[in-house]
């Protein structure tokens, strides 16, 4: 029989809870988990790294133009960004590797997305963030660069707003 540490058992329980509920609060067990080291390639060709997320509360949203739930939640993602951006909140939308770049560009331009959008051409960012395969998958990252909440599927935006407000109030 394989020996498991308490931390690994805790992570397995969290992973099971995610699968069962579609929602994981990663602030339990060992505290918030550091966001994985990643380089995001933005639509304008510039890059942003995980280190660049520090200092702001950031929503990292993995999505696809072919995902009906993603498209349906996007107006709420935009509204949330507009509501909190001036207070130190940011959003980074990461298009999945299978999403044709021309579709992503068209979507961003026609919907006038006000936040940064990256295309994960190789799938390496999704892999680094826990092998994201289902969209939408969204992570809320605190000012210290730690993931405090993960959502699979559309978040409860009322609860998300309360959590954002708590995180923005932290020093």
JOJODA-V251805 format. One record per helix or strand. SS is the DSSP state (hx for helix, st for strand). FROM is the first residue (numbers start at 1). TO is the last residue. If there is no record, write none. Layout:
<<SS	FROM	TO> <SS	FROM	TO>>
This chain:
<<hx	6	21> <st	23	24> <st	33	34> <st	39	42> <st	47	49> <hx	50	53> <st	57	63> <hx	68	87> <st	89	95> <hx	101	111> <st	116	119> <hx	124	128> <st	137	141> <st	146	152> <hx	157	169>>
